[in-house]
Amino acid sequence: MNTSTILLLLLSIAIAGGLSFYQYLYKAKSRNNTTLLLAFLRFFSIFGLLLLLINPIITRKSVETVKTPLPIIIDNSASIADLKADRQAMEVFQKLSQNKDLAEKFDVQTYQFDTDFLPSDTIDFKGSQSNIDVAAKSLKNIYKNQFFPTVLISDGNQTSGEDYVFGFNPSNKVYPLVVGDTATYLDLRISQLNVNKYAFHKNKFPVEVFLNYAGTKSINTTFKITQGNSVLNEQTVAFSPSRKSATLNVLLPADRVGLQLLKASISSKETEKNVYNNTKNFAVEVIDQKTEVALISSISHPDLGAIKRSIESNAQRKVTLLKPKQINSLTDYNVLILYQPNSEFKPVFDQNQNAKINTWIITGNDTDYNFLNQHQDNFDFKMSGQKEDYLASFDTQFNLFALDNIGFEQFPPLENPFGSITASGNENVLLSSTIRNIPTNQPLLAFTENQGRRTAYLFGENIWKWRADSYVDKKTFADFDVFLDKTIQYLASNNARTSLIVNHERFYNSGEGIEITAQYFNKNYELDEKARLTISVTNSKTKAVKRYDLLRTSNAFKVNLDGLAAGNYTFTVKELNSNSSYSSSFEVLDFDIEKQFVNPDWNKLNQLANQTKGKAYLANQSDTLIKQLLADDSYKAVQKTLVKKSPLIDWIWLLVLIAISLAAEWFIRKYNGLL
């Protein structure tokens, strides 16, 4: 409180005292208790009002002790229970989290993880997957710029996510507490099997298999791939203490069209503790046709490679790169992609007048817009020679096919000449363009359909940057590739529109997300937001039926069927208001990734401890870990002095007391006949 405020307060006391003395005590006939009380109330009221006018700043100091956080994280995945370590893990978790000495030194906070990172509210060891990396990333976000130790109670067997060894902050020590039997048992395992979802009829498709062996002696094993009672491939694989892994590449025939269920297995004469990981079911859908896409360009550009790789990520698509002069016949192709057309494309447009093949036109800085105006009539272009960057804006009302917003607004801008693009008829806009976040009211990606012929337009080059940015953000090309695949799928089909469209896979792995999406359109082919969609799912073997409602999303209806047991299922999606329905089937393959392990991964957890300068402990060494944490002087509580400044006018009780004082003075004066 500064000097001027103190002087004002003294002046206020003098004024309040002087006024109350003059009104009640000066020339008073008697100074009884009532008069003194009234003088005091008047003094308090005047002084209180003057205090509010001066409004001094009240400073309060408090001391707070901030302890070092100690996150204790427990693995809640099913592999802990499969290793019969669930009781052991729970015991050490409770021992650490309830330790009074640790609680006195640290701010103990408990978490659990399986597929997600959560507070430790429901530990049941039933998580379908183990993602230790998500715990590492979550700790970085929760405790930014803090120095703290971490206790990780886990078997170290990760089934999803990135390598967790390098996911934790190396500046913060991690103490893995390894649960489960670390003794070595003989075990054969199919650790990974890679196969494409689709194969083509009368071709051969590759299968890549990774086999692992844990043991101390040399053995011979038999590896088989079977379909029903038929053995498609059989070979002997030898393992020894010096050769503990093998990679097999097998070519299998695609003789029958449709979904083919197969099983890979490895066996030996030795007794194993875990035989579940000796087999792996997988499936391949054999198709008898492929979408042929002609990607035609007269220039070289990074977009061409990105488009080709993205489209061919779906084995049902094949992209051929061509120059306009290399086209002999368009009848070999289902879709044409015309990249930055110019006068060299005249033969292509002329041939397509008769072929009527659905087309995707991509423009850019090298496009001849006068030529385009002459050879298509969906859009009219009036472009300048000035280049411009166009950002994308997703249109949630787009209804030609179901597509989620994959972050189009965050993608780098596409480059195109500045100018006006005017639609000649009806167009469906998936992405509209903006310039520096100002809408242009012009399309960036649009679709048209005239007399059964479909055309897509992308007004801008450098779409390769979108694919790269999607990978940087999500560590996978999948979202962008699905976006391009749905565009090609729409162009490759000339089927008449139906009111109910359902998207699903033909097979799913057990433990994976089983998601089915649907769209329902009214008579004007607008997405009907009031539609009531239900799905009934029937197990073909047990005939058990489950019914669910599909939930509304931005541009579709969606249902999640996670938790279905392995087997074959038929399902029917029905719109209740119109009775429109769609029926199909899918297969859930028997594969529980959490049952693939025999031992905890001590080596990986020990590597994590060394990476962060911590130390790995076994479950029976929890007392040693507690002593280590308590003895570490680098983790000390910090005392902080908190200074809180608040103006007196914020103290509402002063105003209440002034009101009570004035009311009391009036009542006493009234009671004593002084009014």
C-alpha positions as CSV (number, residue, x, y, z in Angstrom):
1,M,0.0,0.0,0.0
2,N,1.6,3.3,-1.1
3,T,2.0,6.5,0.9
4,S,-0.8,8.3,-1.0
5,T,-3.3,5.6,-0.1
6,I,-2.3,5.7,3.6
7,L,-2.8,9.5,3.7
8,L,-6.2,9.1,2.1
9,L,-7.2,6.5,4.6
10,L,-6.1,8.8,7.5
11,L,-8.0,11.6,5.9
12,S,-11.1,9.4,5.6
13,I,-10.9,8.4,9.3
14,A,-10.6,12.1,10.2
15,I,-13.6,13.0,8.0
16,A,-15.8,10.2,9.3
17,G,-14.8,10.9,12.9
18,G,-15.4,14.6,12.5
19,L,-18.8,14.2,10.9
20,S,-20.0,11.6,13.4
21,F,-18.7,13.7,16.4
22,Y,-20.4,16.9,15.0
23,Q,-23.7,15.2,14.4
24,Y,-24.0,13.2,17.6
25,L,-21.5,14.4,20.3
26,Y,-21.0,18.1,19.6
27,K,-23.3,20.2,21.9
28,A,-25.0,16.9,22.9
29,K,-27.1,17.3,26.1
30,S,-26.1,13.8,27.2
31,R,-23.6,11.2,26.0
32,N,-25.4,7.9,26.8
33,N,-24.7,4.5,25.3
34,T,-27.3,5.1,22.6
35,T,-25.7,8.3,21.4
36,L,-22.2,6.7,21.4
37,L,-23.6,3.7,19.4
38,L,-25.2,6.0,16.8
39,A,-22.0,8.0,16.5
40,F,-20.1,4.7,15.9
41,L,-22.6,3.5,13.3
42,R,-22.4,6.9,11.5
43,F,-18.6,6.8,11.6
44,F,-18.5,3.2,10.2
45,S,-21.0,4.1,7.4
46,I,-19.1,7.2,6.3
47,F,-15.7,5.6,6.6
48,G,-16.9,2.5,4.7
49,L,-18.2,4.7,1.8
50,L,-15.0,6.6,1.7
51,L,-13.0,3.3,1.6
52,L,-15.0,2.2,-1.5
53,L,-14.2,5.5,-3.2
54,I,-10.5,5.2,-2.4
55,N,-10.6,1.5,-3.4
56,P,-7.2,0.5,-1.9
57,I,-5.5,-2.7,-3.3
58,I,-5.4,-5.5,-0.7
59,T,-2.3,-7.7,-1.0
60,R,-2.4,-11.3,0.5
61,K,0.5,-13.7,0.6
62,S,0.3,-17.4,0.9
63,V,2.9,-20.2,0.7
64,E,2.2,-23.3,-1.4
65,T,4.3,-26.5,-1.5
66,V,4.4,-28.0,-5.0
67,K,5.5,-31.6,-5.1
68,T,7.1,-33.4,-8.0
69,P,4.4,-35.4,-9.9
70,L,4.8,-39.2,-9.9
71,P,2.6,-40.8,-12.5
72,I,2.1,-44.5,-11.9
73,I,0.8,-46.2,-15.1
74,I,-0.6,-49.7,-15.3
75,D,-1.1,-51.8,-18.4
76,N,-4.8,-52.6,-18.7
77,S,-4.6,-54.8,-21.8
78,A,-5.7,-58.5,-21.9
79,S,-2.2,-59.7,-22.3
80,I,-1.6,-59.1,-18.6
81,A,-4.4,-61.5,-17.7
82,D,-3.2,-64.0,-20.4
83,L,0.2,-64.1,-18.8
84,K,-1.5,-64.7,-15.5
85,A,0.1,-61.5,-14.1
86,D,-3.1,-59.5,-13.4
87,R,-3.1,-60.2,-9.7
88,Q,0.6,-59.4,-9.4
89,A,0.2,-56.2,-11.4
90,M,-2.7,-55.0,-9.3
91,E,-0.8,-55.8,-6.0
92,V,2.3,-53.7,-7.0
93,F,0.0,-50.9,-8.4
94,Q,-1.8,-50.6,-5.1
95,K,1.4,-50.9,-3.1
96,L,3.0,-48.0,-4.9
97,S,-0.1,-45.8,-5.2
98,Q,-1.0,-46.2,-1.5
99,N,2.5,-45.8,-0.1
100,K,2.5,-43.0,2.5
101,D,6.2,-42.1,2.1
102,L,5.8,-41.7,-1.7
103,A,2.7,-39.6,-1.1
104,E,4.6,-37.4,1.2
105,K,7.4,-36.7,-1.2
106,F,5.5,-36.9,-4.6
107,D,2.2,-35.9,-6.0
108,V,1.2,-39.4,-6.9
109,Q,-1.2,-39.7,-9.9
110,T,-2.4,-43.0,-11.3
111,Y,-3.3,-43.9,-14.9
112,Q,-4.1,-46.9,-17.0
113,F,-3.7,-47.6,-20.7
114,D,-4.7,-50.1,-23.4
115,T,-5.8,-48.5,-26.7
116,D,-6.3,-45.2,-24.8
117,F,-4.7,-43.4,-21.9
118,L,-7.2,-42.9,-19.0
119,P,-7.3,-42.2,-15.3
120,S,-7.1,-45.5,-13.3
121,D,-10.9,-45.8,-12.6
122,T,-11.7,-49.2,-14.2
123,I,-8.8,-51.6,-14.2
124,D,-10.1,-54.9,-15.5
125,F,-7.3,-56.1,-17.8
126,K,-9.7,-56.5,-20.8
127,G,-8.2,-54.0,-23.2
128,S,-8.2,-55.3,-26.8
129,Q,-4.8,-53.8,-27.6
130,S,-1.8,-52.4,-25.8
131,N,-0.5,-49.0,-26.9
132,I,2.4,-47.9,-24.6
133,D,3.2,-45.1,-27.0
134,V,-0.1,-43.4,-26.3
135,A,0.9,-43.3,-22.6
136,A,4.2,-41.7,-23.6
137,K,2.6,-39.0,-25.7
138,S,-0.1,-38.3,-23.1
139,L,2.5,-37.7,-20.4
140,K,4.3,-35.2,-22.6
141,N,1.0,-33.3,-23.0
142,I,0.0,-33.4,-19.3
143,Y,3.3,-32.5,-17.8
144,K,4.8,-30.1,-20.2
145,N,8.2,-28.6,-19.2
146,Q,8.2,-30.6,-15.9
147,F,10.9,-32.8,-14.4
148,F,9.5,-36.0,-13.0
149,P,9.9,-39.8,-12.8
150,T,7.4,-42.3,-14.2
151,V,6.6,-45.8,-13.0
152,L,5.4,-48.1,-15.8
153,I,3.7,-51.4,-14.7
154,S,3.5,-53.5,-17.9
155,D,4.6,-56.6,-19.7
156,G,6.1,-54.5,-22.4
157,N,4.3,-56.3,-25.2
158,Q,2.9,-53.5,-27.4
159,T,0.4,-54.4,-30.1
160,S,-0.3,-51.0,-31.6
161,G,1.3,-47.5,-31.9
162,E,4.8,-46.4,-32.6
163,D,8.0,-47.7,-30.8
164,Y,7.5,-46.6,-27.2
165,V,11.2,-46.8,-26.4
166,F,11.7,-43.4,-28.1
167,G,8.3,-42.1,-27.3
168,F,9.0,-41.0,-23.7
169,N,10.9,-37.8,-22.9
170,P,14.5,-38.9,-22.4
171,S,15.0,-36.1,-19.8
172,N,12.5,-37.8,-17.4
173,K,13.4,-41.1,-15.9
174,V,11.1,-44.1,-16.5
175,Y,11.1,-47.0,-14.1
176,P,9.5,-50.1,-15.8
177,L,8.1,-52.6,-13.3
178,V,7.9,-55.8,-15.3
179,V,5.1,-58.2,-14.5
180,G,4.8,-61.8,-15.7
181,D,7.0,-64.8,-15.8
182,T,10.3,-63.9,-17.4
183,A,11.5,-67.5,-17.6
184,T,12.2,-68.7,-21.2
185,Y,9.8,-71.3,-22.6
186,L,9.9,-73.0,-26.0
187,D,7.5,-71.1,-28.2
188,L,6.8,-70.9,-31.9
189,R,4.9,-67.9,-33.1
190,I,3.5,-66.4,-36.3
191,S,4.4,-62.8,-35.4
192,Q,3.1,-61.1,-38.5
193,L,1.4,-62.0,-41.8
194,N,1.2,-59.6,-44.7
195,V,-1.3,-60.1,-47.5
196,N,-3.3,-57.8,-49.8
197,K,-7.1,-57.5,-49.2
198,Y,-7.8,-58.2,-52.8
199,A,-6.4,-60.6,-55.5
200,F,-7.4,-61.1,-59.1
201,H,-9.0,-64.2,-60.5
202,K,-6.6,-66.7,-62.1
203,N,-3.6,-64.8,-60.8
204,K,-1.3,-65.6,-57.9
205,F,-1.2,-63.4,-54.8
206,P,1.8,-63.1,-52.4
207,V,1.7,-63.9,-48.7
208,E,4.6,-62.8,-46.4
209,V,5.0,-64.5,-43.1
210,F,7.3,-63.7,-40.2
211,L,8.0,-66.6,-37.8
212,N,9.7,-66.4,-34.4
213,Y,11.2,-69.0,-32.1
214,A,12.0,-68.9,-28.4
215,G,14.0,-71.8,-27.1
216,T,17.4,-73.3,-26.3
217,K,17.7,-76.2,-28.8
218,S,17.5,-76.8,-32.5
219,I,14.1,-78.0,-33.9
220,N,12.4,-78.6,-37.2
221,T,9.0,-77.2,-37.7
222,T,6.2,-77.6,-40.3
223,F,4.6,-74.5,-41.8
224,K,1.3,-74.8,-43.6
225,I,-1.3,-72.6,-45.3
226,T,-4.6,-74.3,-45.6
227,Q,-8.1,-73.6,-46.9
228,G,-10.7,-75.9,-45.4
229,N,-9.2,-79.4,-45.8
230,S,-6.9,-78.4,-48.7
231,V,-3.2,-77.7,-48.1
232,L,-2.2,-74.9,-50.4
233,N,1.5,-74.7,-49.2
234,E,3.6,-76.8,-46.8
235,Q,7.3,-76.5,-46.0
236,T,9.8,-77.3,-43.3
237,V,11.5,-74.5,-41.4
238,A,14.5,-75.1,-39.1
239,F,15.2,-73.0,-36.0
240,S,18.1,-73.0,-33.5
241,P,19.5,-70.8,-30.7
242,S,21.3,-68.9,-33.4
243,R,18.4,-68.7,-35.9
244,K,15.3,-67.6,-34.0
245,S,13.4,-66.0,-36.9
246,A,12.4,-66.7,-40.5
247,T,10.6,-64.9,-43.2
248,L,8.7,-66.8,-45.8
249,N,7.3,-65.5,-49.1
250,V,4.6,-67.7,-50.6
251,L,2.6,-67.3,-53.8
252,L,-0.9,-68.8,-53.7
253,P,-3.4,-69.3,-56.5
254,A,-6.6,-67.2,-56.8
255,D,-8.7,-69.9,-58.4
256,R,-12.2,-68.9,-57.1
257,V,-14.0,-65.6,-57.1
258,G,-15.2,-64.2,-53.7
259,L,-14.1,-64.1,-50.2
260,Q,-11.5,-66.8,-49.5
261,L,-10.7,-67.7,-45.8
262,L,-7.3,-69.2,-45.2
263,K,-5.2,-70.3,-42.2
264,A,-1.5,-70.2,-41.6
265,S,0.0,-72.5,-39.0
266,I,3.3,-73.7,-37.6
267,S,3.8,-76.8,-35.5
268,S,6.5,-79.1,-34.2
269,K,6.8,-82.2,-32.0
270,E,7.8,-80.1,-29.0
271,T,5.4,-79.1,-26.2
272,E,4.6,-75.4,-26.0
273,K,3.1,-73.3,-23.3
274,N,1.1,-71.1,-25.8
275,V,-0.2,-72.7,-29.0
276,Y,-2.7,-69.9,-29.8
277,N,0.0,-67.9,-31.5
278,N,0.8,-70.9,-33.8
279,T,-2.0,-70.1,-36.1
280,K,-3.3,-67.0,-37.9
281,N,-6.5,-66.8,-39.9
282,F,-6.6,-64.4,-42.8
283,A,-8.8,-63.6,-45.8
284,V,-8.4,-62.5,-49.4
285,E,-11.2,-61.3,-51.6
286,V,-10.7,-62.6,-55.1
287,I,-12.2,-60.3,-57.8
288,D,-12.5,-60.8,-61.5
289,Q,-12.1,-57.2,-62.6
290,K,-9.9,-54.2,-62.1
291,T,-10.5,-50.5,-62.6
292,E,-8.1,-49.2,-65.3
293,V,-7.3,-45.5,-64.9
294,A,-5.5,-43.5,-67.6
295,L,-3.5,-40.6,-66.1
296,I,-2.8,-38.4,-69.1
297,S,-0.4,-35.4,-69.0
298,S,1.9,-33.6,-71.4
299,I,4.1,-32.3,-68.5
300,S,6.1,-33.8,-65.7
301,H,4.9,-32.9,-62.2
302,P,5.1,-34.4,-58.6
303,D,1.3,-34.6,-58.6
304,L,1.4,-37.5,-61.1
305,G,3.4,-39.8,-58.9
306,A,1.3,-38.9,-55.8
307,I,-2.0,-39.6,-57.7
308,K,-0.7,-42.9,-59.1
309,R,0.5,-44.2,-55.7
310,S,-2.6,-43.1,-53.9
311,I,-5.0,-44.7,-56.4
312,E,-3.0,-47.9,-56.6
313,S,-3.0,-48.3,-52.8
314,N,-6.3,-50.1,-53.6
315,A,-5.4,-53.3,-55.4
316,Q,-8.5,-53.0,-57.5
317,R,-7.1,-50.0,-59.3
318,K,-4.4,-49.8,-61.9
319,V,-3.1,-46.5,-63.2
320,T,-1.3,-46.1,-66.5
321,L,0.8,-42.9,-67.1
322,L,0.4,-41.7,-70.7
323,K,1.1,-38.6,-72.9
324,P,-1.7,-37.4,-75.0
325,K,-0.1,-38.7,-78.2
326,Q,0.3,-42.2,-76.8
327,I,-3.4,-42.8,-76.7
328,N,-4.6,-45.3,-79.3
329,S,-7.9,-46.4,-77.9
330,L,-9.8,-45.2,-74.8
331,T,-11.9,-48.3,-74.6
332,D,-9.1,-50.0,-72.5
333,Y,-9.8,-47.6,-69.6
334,N,-12.7,-47.1,-67.1
335,V,-11.6,-43.6,-65.9
336,L,-9.6,-40.8,-67.5
337,I,-7.6,-38.3,-65.5
338,L,-6.6,-35.4,-67.7
339,Y,-3.9,-33.5,-65.9
340,Q,-3.6,-29.8,-67.0
341,P,-5.1,-30.3,-70.5
342,N,-3.9,-28.1,-73.4
343,S,-4.2,-28.2,-77.2
344,E,-2.2,-31.6,-77.2
345,F,-5.3,-33.2,-75.6
346,K,-7.6,-32.5,-78.6
347,P,-7.4,-36.2,-79.9
348,V,-8.3,-37.4,-76.3
349,F,-11.4,-35.1,-76.1
350,D,-12.4,-36.1,-79.7
351,Q,-12.2,-39.8,-78.9
352,N,-14.1,-39.4,-75.6
353,Q,-17.0,-37.8,-77.4
354,N,-17.8,-41.3,-78.6
355,A,-16.3,-43.4,-75.8
356,K,-18.1,-41.3,-73.1
357,I,-15.7,-42.4,-70.4
358,N,-16.0,-40.6,-67.0
359,T,-13.3,-38.1,-66.6
360,W,-11.4,-36.2,-63.9
361,I,-9.9,-32.9,-65.1
362,I,-7.2,-31.3,-63.0
363,T,-6.1,-27.8,-63.8
364,G,-3.1,-25.7,-62.9
365,N,-0.7,-23.1,-64.1
366,D,0.1,-25.0,-67.4
367,T,-3.6,-25.5,-68.3
368,D,-4.9,-23.9,-71.6
369,Y,-8.2,-22.5,-70.4
370,N,-9.3,-21.3,-73.8
371,F,-8.9,-24.9,-75.0
372,L,-10.9,-26.2,-72.0
373,N,-13.7,-23.7,-72.8
374,Q,-14.0,-25.1,-76.3
375,H,-14.0,-28.8,-75.3
376,Q,-16.2,-29.0,-72.2
377,D,-19.3,-27.1,-71.3
378,N,-19.7,-27.7,-67.5
379,F,-17.6,-24.6,-66.5
380,D,-16.7,-21.4,-68.1
381,F,-13.2,-20.1,-67.3
382,K,-12.0,-16.5,-67.4
383,M,-8.5,-16.6,-66.0
384,S,-5.7,-14.1,-65.7
385,G,-2.0,-14.7,-65.9
386,Q,-1.5,-14.2,-62.2
387,K,-0.9,-17.2,-60.0
388,E,-3.0,-17.6,-56.8
389,D,-3.0,-19.9,-53.7
390,Y,-6.4,-21.5,-53.0
391,L,-7.2,-23.1,-49.6
392,A,-9.9,-25.7,-49.3
393,S,-13.2,-25.6,-47.4
394,F,-15.1,-28.8,-46.9
395,D,-18.8,-28.7,-47.8
396,T,-20.8,-30.8,-45.3
397,Q,-23.8,-30.9,-47.6
398,F,-22.0,-32.9,-50.3
399,N,-24.0,-36.1,-50.9
400,L,-22.7,-38.0,-53.9
401,F,-20.7,-40.4,-51.6
402,A,-19.9,-40.6,-47.9
403,L,-16.6,-38.9,-47.0
404,D,-15.4,-37.5,-43.7
405,N,-13.5,-34.2,-43.5
406,I,-9.9,-35.4,-43.3
407,G,-8.6,-31.9,-42.4
408,F,-8.9,-30.3,-45.8
409,E,-8.9,-26.8,-44.3
410,Q,-5.4,-27.4,-42.8
411,F,-3.9,-28.7,-46.1
412,P,-1.4,-26.5,-48.0
413,P,-3.0,-24.3,-50.7
414,L,-3.3,-25.5,-54.3
415,E,-2.0,-23.2,-57.0
416,N,-4.1,-22.0,-59.9
417,P,-4.3,-18.9,-62.1
418,F,-6.5,-16.2,-60.6
419,G,-9.9,-15.7,-62.3
420,S,-13.5,-16.6,-62.3
421,I,-14.9,-20.1,-62.7
422,T,-18.6,-20.2,-63.5
423,A,-20.7,-23.3,-63.5
424,S,-22.9,-23.8,-66.6
425,G,-25.4,-26.1,-64.9
426,N,-25.8,-28.0,-61.7
427,E,-22.6,-29.1,-59.9
428,N,-22.0,-30.9,-56.6
429,V,-19.2,-29.1,-54.7
430,L,-17.1,-31.2,-52.3
431,L,-14.5,-28.5,-51.7
432,S,-14.9,-24.8,-52.2
433,S,-12.0,-22.4,-52.4
434,T,-10.8,-19.6,-50.2
435,I,-8.0,-17.0,-50.6
436,R,-6.4,-16.1,-47.3
437,N,-9.5,-17.4,-45.5
438,I,-11.8,-15.2,-47.6
439,P,-14.4,-17.3,-49.5
440,T,-14.3,-17.0,-53.3
441,N,-17.7,-18.6,-53.8
442,Q,-16.0,-20.8,-56.4
443,P,-15.5,-24.5,-56.3
444,L,-12.1,-26.2,-55.7
445,L,-13.3,-29.8,-56.3
446,A,-16.6,-30.3,-57.9
447,F,-18.6,-33.1,-59.7
448,T,-21.0,-32.9,-62.6
449,E,-23.2,-35.5,-64.4
450,N,-24.8,-35.0,-67.8
451,Q,-26.7,-37.7,-69.6
452,G,-25.1,-40.4,-67.4
453,R,-21.6,-39.2,-68.0
454,R,-19.7,-38.1,-64.8
455,T,-16.9,-35.5,-64.7
456,A,-14.8,-34.3,-61.7
457,Y,-12.9,-31.1,-61.6
458,L,-10.0,-30.1,-59.4
459,F,-9.0,-26.5,-59.9
460,G,-5.4,-26.4,-58.7
461,E,-2.1,-28.2,-58.8
462,N,0.2,-29.5,-56.0
463,I,-2.2,-32.0,-54.6
464,W,1.0,-34.0,-53.7
465,K,1.5,-31.6,-50.8
466,W,-1.9,-32.7,-49.4
467,R,-0.8,-36.4,-49.4
468,A,2.5,-35.4,-47.7
469,D,0.8,-33.2,-45.2
470,S,-1.7,-35.9,-44.3
471,Y,1.2,-38.3,-43.6
472,V,3.1,-35.8,-41.5
473,D,0.0,-35.2,-39.4
474,K,-1.3,-38.8,-39.0
475,K,1.7,-40.9,-39.8
476,T,-0.2,-42.7,-42.6
477,F,-1.4,-42.0,-46.1
478,A,-4.6,-43.9,-45.5
479,D,-7.0,-40.9,-45.0
480,F,-5.9,-39.2,-48.2
481,D,-5.8,-42.4,-50.2
482,V,-9.4,-43.2,-49.1
483,F,-10.4,-39.7,-50.3
484,L,-8.9,-40.3,-53.8
485,D,-10.2,-43.9,-53.9
486,K,-13.8,-42.7,-53.3
487,T,-13.4,-40.1,-56.0
488,I,-12.3,-42.8,-58.5
489,Q,-14.9,-45.2,-57.3
490,Y,-17.6,-42.7,-58.0
491,L,-16.2,-42.0,-61.5
492,A,-15.8,-45.7,-62.2
493,S,-19.4,-46.4,-61.6
494,N,-22.4,-45.4,-63.8
495,N,-24.9,-47.1,-61.6
496,A,-28.2,-45.2,-61.0
497,R,-28.5,-43.6,-57.6
498,T,-30.2,-45.6,-54.9
499,S,-31.9,-44.1,-51.9
500,L,-29.9,-46.3,-49.4
501,I,-26.1,-46.6,-49.7
502,V,-24.2,-48.8,-47.3
503,N,-20.4,-49.0,-47.0
504,H,-18.6,-51.9,-45.2
505,E,-15.7,-54.4,-45.5
506,R,-16.1,-58.0,-46.4
507,F,-14.0,-59.1,-43.5
508,Y,-12.6,-57.7,-40.2
509,N,-10.0,-59.0,-37.8
510,S,-11.2,-59.8,-34.3
511,G,-10.3,-56.9,-32.0
512,E,-10.4,-54.3,-34.8
513,G,-13.0,-51.6,-35.1
514,I,-16.0,-52.9,-37.1
515,E,-17.7,-49.8,-38.6
516,I,-20.5,-49.7,-41.0
517,T,-21.7,-46.4,-42.6
518,A,-24.8,-45.6,-44.5
519,Q,-26.5,-42.7,-46.3
520,Y,-30.2,-42.3,-47.0
521,F,-31.5,-39.9,-49.7
522,N,-34.9,-38.4,-50.2
523,K,-36.7,-38.1,-53.6
524,N,-34.7,-35.0,-54.5
525,Y,-31.5,-37.0,-53.7
526,E,-30.7,-34.9,-50.7
527,L,-29.3,-36.5,-47.5
528,D,-32.3,-37.1,-45.3
529,E,-31.3,-36.0,-41.8
530,K,-34.6,-37.2,-40.4
531,A,-34.0,-40.8,-41.6
532,R,-34.3,-43.6,-39.0
533,L,-31.7,-46.3,-39.8
534,T,-31.4,-49.5,-37.9
535,I,-29.2,-52.6,-38.4
536,S,-29.8,-56.2,-37.4
537,V,-26.8,-58.4,-37.3
538,T,-27.2,-62.2,-37.3
539,N,-24.5,-64.8,-36.4
540,S,-24.8,-67.4,-39.2
541,K,-23.9,-70.2,-36.8
542,T,-25.7,-69.4,-33.6
543,K,-28.5,-67.4,-35.2
544,A,-28.2,-64.9,-32.4
545,V,-29.5,-61.5,-33.6
546,K,-28.3,-58.0,-32.3
547,R,-30.0,-54.8,-33.3
548,Y,-28.5,-51.3,-33.2
549,D,-29.5,-47.8,-34.3
550,L,-27.2,-46.0,-36.7
551,L,-26.1,-42.6,-35.3
552,R,-26.0,-39.4,-37.4
553,T,-22.7,-37.9,-38.3
554,S,-21.9,-34.9,-40.5
555,N,-22.8,-36.5,-43.8
556,A,-23.7,-40.1,-43.0
557,F,-25.1,-42.6,-40.4
558,K,-22.7,-44.8,-38.6
559,V,-22.7,-47.8,-36.3
560,N,-19.8,-49.4,-34.4
561,L,-20.0,-53.2,-34.0
562,D,-16.9,-53.7,-31.9
563,G,-16.9,-56.8,-29.7
564,L,-18.5,-59.3,-32.1
565,A,-17.1,-62.8,-31.7
566,A,-15.3,-64.4,-34.6
567,G,-17.6,-65.9,-37.2
568,N,-19.7,-65.2,-40.2
569,Y,-22.5,-62.6,-40.0
570,T,-25.3,-61.4,-42.2
571,F,-26.9,-58.0,-41.7
572,T,-29.7,-55.8,-42.9
573,V,-29.8,-52.0,-42.7
574,K,-33.3,-50.7,-42.8
575,E,-34.8,-47.2,-43.1
576,L,-37.9,-47.3,-40.9
577,N,-39.9,-44.5,-42.5
578,S,-39.7,-45.8,-46.1
579,N,-38.9,-49.5,-45.4
580,S,-35.9,-49.3,-47.8
581,S,-33.3,-51.9,-46.9
582,Y,-29.9,-53.3,-47.8
583,S,-28.6,-56.8,-46.9
584,S,-25.1,-58.2,-47.1
585,S,-22.6,-60.2,-45.0
586,F,-19.1,-60.0,-43.4
587,E,-16.7,-62.3,-41.7
588,V,-14.9,-61.6,-38.3
589,L,-11.6,-63.5,-38.4
590,D,-10.5,-65.3,-35.2
591,F,-7.4,-63.4,-34.1
592,D,-6.7,-62.0,-30.6
593,I,-3.4,-60.2,-30.8
594,E,-3.2,-60.0,-27.0
595,K,-2.8,-63.8,-26.8
596,Q,0.3,-63.9,-28.9
597,F,2.8,-63.6,-26.1
598,V,4.4,-66.1,-23.7
599,N,6.7,-63.8,-21.7
600,P,7.0,-60.1,-20.9
601,D,9.4,-58.2,-23.1
602,W,12.1,-57.5,-20.5
603,N,14.7,-56.5,-23.1
604,K,12.4,-53.7,-24.6
605,L,11.5,-52.4,-21.2
606,N,15.1,-52.4,-20.1
607,Q,16.0,-50.5,-23.2
608,L,13.4,-47.9,-22.3
609,A,14.9,-47.6,-18.8
610,N,18.4,-47.1,-20.2
611,Q,17.1,-44.6,-22.8
612,T,15.7,-42.4,-20.0
613,K,18.4,-43.1,-17.4
614,G,16.0,-45.0,-15.3
615,K,16.1,-48.7,-14.2
616,A,13.9,-51.7,-14.9
617,Y,12.6,-53.8,-11.9
618,L,10.8,-57.1,-11.5
619,A,7.5,-57.1,-9.7
620,N,9.1,-58.6,-6.6
621,Q,11.5,-55.7,-6.5
622,S,8.9,-53.0,-5.8
623,D,10.4,-52.2,-2.4
624,T,13.7,-51.5,-4.0
625,L,12.0,-49.2,-6.5
626,I,10.3,-47.3,-3.6
627,K,13.6,-46.9,-1.9
628,Q,15.2,-45.6,-5.1
629,L,12.5,-43.0,-5.6
630,L,12.7,-41.8,-2.0
631,A,16.5,-41.6,-2.0
632,D,16.6,-39.6,-5.3
633,D,17.4,-36.1,-4.2
634,S,16.8,-34.6,-7.7
635,Y,13.1,-34.7,-6.9
636,K,12.3,-32.1,-4.3
637,A,9.2,-30.2,-3.3
638,V,9.3,-26.5,-4.2
639,Q,7.7,-23.8,-2.1
640,K,6.0,-21.0,-4.0
641,T,4.9,-17.7,-2.5
642,L,1.6,-16.7,-4.1
643,V,0.8,-13.0,-4.0
644,K,-2.9,-12.2,-4.6
645,K,-3.9,-8.5,-5.1
646,S,-7.5,-7.6,-5.1
647,P,-9.3,-4.2,-5.0
648,L,-11.4,-3.6,-1.9
649,I,-14.4,-2.8,-4.1
650,D,-14.5,-6.5,-4.9
651,W,-15.2,-7.3,-1.3
652,I,-19.0,-7.5,-1.3
653,W,-19.3,-7.9,2.4
654,L,-18.1,-4.4,3.0
655,L,-21.1,-3.1,1.1
656,V,-23.4,-5.4,3.1
657,L,-21.9,-4.1,6.4
658,I,-22.4,-0.5,5.3
659,A,-26.1,-1.2,4.5
660,I,-26.6,-3.0,7.8
661,S,-24.9,0.0,9.6
662,L,-27.2,2.5,7.9
663,A,-30.3,0.4,8.6
664,A,-29.3,-0.1,12.2
665,E,-28.8,3.7,12.7
666,W,-32.1,4.5,11.2
667,F,-34.0,1.9,13.3
668,I,-32.3,3.1,16.6
669,R,-33.1,6.7,15.8
670,K,-36.7,5.8,14.9
671,Y,-37.1,3.7,18.0
672,N,-35.8,6.5,20.3
673,G,-37.9,9.2,18.6
674,L,-34.9,11.0,17.2
675,L,-36.4,11.3,13.6
